[in-house]
């Protein structure tokens, strides 16, 4: 299991730029690791820009900083970087308080080892 503590970002519908959130903490287990690798391969083969992998928050030990609060409808966005064609992922969801979009910084899929 891989553990991540990443900077996060919050953006409401009317904001021009996302605002930083102190941290988003979550774990990726072996099952999700495999799903992320499969999504990366699919994107490389089909040349699609992105794919969302549904997740069960209860299996990820998700926690956020006080400036974020609880999240809902979380999923993992997988995409291929243009410069080196390597897959990356980041957590995406909405803040329960006000439904603002929240996402983490991206991580390379091959760093899951």
C-alpha positions as CSV (number, residue, x, y, z in Angstrom):
1,X,0.0,0.0,0.0
2,X,1.3,3.5,-0.9
3,X,0.6,6.5,1.3
4,X,0.4,10.0,-0.1
5,X,0.2,13.4,1.6
6,X,-0.1,16.0,-1.1
7,X,-0.9,19.6,-1.5
8,X,-4.4,20.2,-2.7
9,X,-6.4,22.8,-4.6
10,X,-9.9,24.1,-4.3
11,X,-11.8,25.9,-7.1
12,X,-15.4,27.1,-7.1
13,X,-17.3,27.6,-10.3
14,X,-16.7,31.4,-10.4
15,X,-13.0,31.4,-9.5
16,X,-10.4,32.1,-12.1
17,X,-7.7,30.2,-10.2
18,X,-7.6,27.4,-7.7
19,X,-6.7,28.2,-4.1
20,X,-4.2,26.0,-2.2
21,X,-5.3,23.6,0.5
22,X,-2.8,22.5,3.1
23,X,-2.9,18.7,2.5
24,X,-4.8,15.7,1.3
25,X,-3.8,12.4,2.7
26,X,-4.8,9.0,1.2
27,X,-3.6,5.5,0.5
28,X,-3.6,3.5,-2.7
29,X,-3.9,-0.2,-2.2
30,X,-2.8,-3.0,-4.6
31,X,-6.3,-3.2,-6.2
32,X,-6.3,0.6,-7.1
33,X,-2.6,0.4,-8.2
34,X,-3.6,-2.3,-10.7
35,X,-6.6,-0.2,-11.9
36,X,-4.4,2.8,-12.4
37,X,-1.9,0.9,-14.4
38,X,-4.7,-0.5,-16.6
39,X,-6.1,3.0,-17.1
40,X,-2.7,4.2,-18.1
41,X,-2.3,1.5,-20.7
42,X,-5.8,2.1,-22.0
43,X,-5.1,5.8,-22.4
44,X,-1.8,5.1,-24.2
45,X,-3.4,2.7,-26.6
46,X,-6.6,4.7,-27.3
47,X,-5.0,8.2,-27.2
48,X,-7.9,9.4,-24.9
49,X,-7.0,12.4,-22.8
50,X,-8.2,11.1,-19.4
51,X,-10.0,8.4,-17.5
52,X,-11.7,8.5,-14.1
53,X,-11.4,5.5,-11.8
54,X,-14.1,5.3,-9.2
55,X,-13.0,4.7,-5.6
56,X,-14.3,3.7,-2.2
57,X,-13.1,6.4,0.2
58,X,-13.4,4.1,3.1
59,X,-10.6,1.9,1.8
60,X,-8.2,4.9,1.2
61,X,-7.9,6.3,4.7
62,X,-8.7,9.7,3.2
63,X,-8.2,12.8,5.4
64,X,-7.9,16.4,4.6
65,X,-6.7,19.5,6.4
66,X,-9.1,21.8,8.3
67,X,-9.0,24.4,5.5
68,X,-10.6,21.8,3.2
69,X,-13.0,19.7,5.3
70,X,-14.8,16.6,4.2
71,X,-15.0,15.5,0.6
72,X,-17.7,13.7,-1.4
73,X,-17.9,11.9,-4.8
74,X,-14.2,11.3,-4.9
75,X,-12.5,9.5,-7.9
76,X,-9.1,9.2,-9.3
77,X,-8.3,11.0,-12.6
78,X,-5.7,9.3,-14.7
79,X,-4.1,11.1,-17.6
80,X,-1.0,10.9,-19.9
81,X,1.6,13.7,-19.8
82,X,2.2,15.1,-23.2
83,X,6.0,15.5,-22.9
84,X,6.9,11.9,-22.0
85,X,3.7,9.9,-22.4
86,X,3.8,8.7,-18.8
87,X,0.7,8.2,-16.8
88,X,-0.2,10.4,-13.8
89,X,-3.1,10.4,-11.4
90,X,-4.6,12.7,-8.8
91,X,-7.6,12.6,-6.4
92,X,-10.6,14.6,-7.4
93,X,-13.8,15.3,-5.5
94,X,-16.0,18.0,-4.1
95,X,-16.0,19.7,-0.7
96,X,-19.1,18.8,1.3
97,X,-19.4,22.3,2.7
98,X,-19.9,24.2,-0.5
99,X,-19.5,21.7,-3.4
100,X,-16.2,23.3,-4.6
101,X,-14.0,21.2,-6.8
102,X,-11.0,19.8,-4.8
103,X,-8.0,18.0,-6.3
104,X,-4.6,16.9,-5.2
105,X,-1.3,17.4,-6.9
106,X,-0.5,14.7,-9.4
107,X,1.7,11.6,-8.9
108,X,3.4,9.4,-11.5
109,X,1.8,6.0,-11.7
110,X,5.1,4.3,-12.0
111,X,6.1,5.7,-8.6
112,X,3.6,3.3,-7.1
113,X,6.2,0.6,-7.5
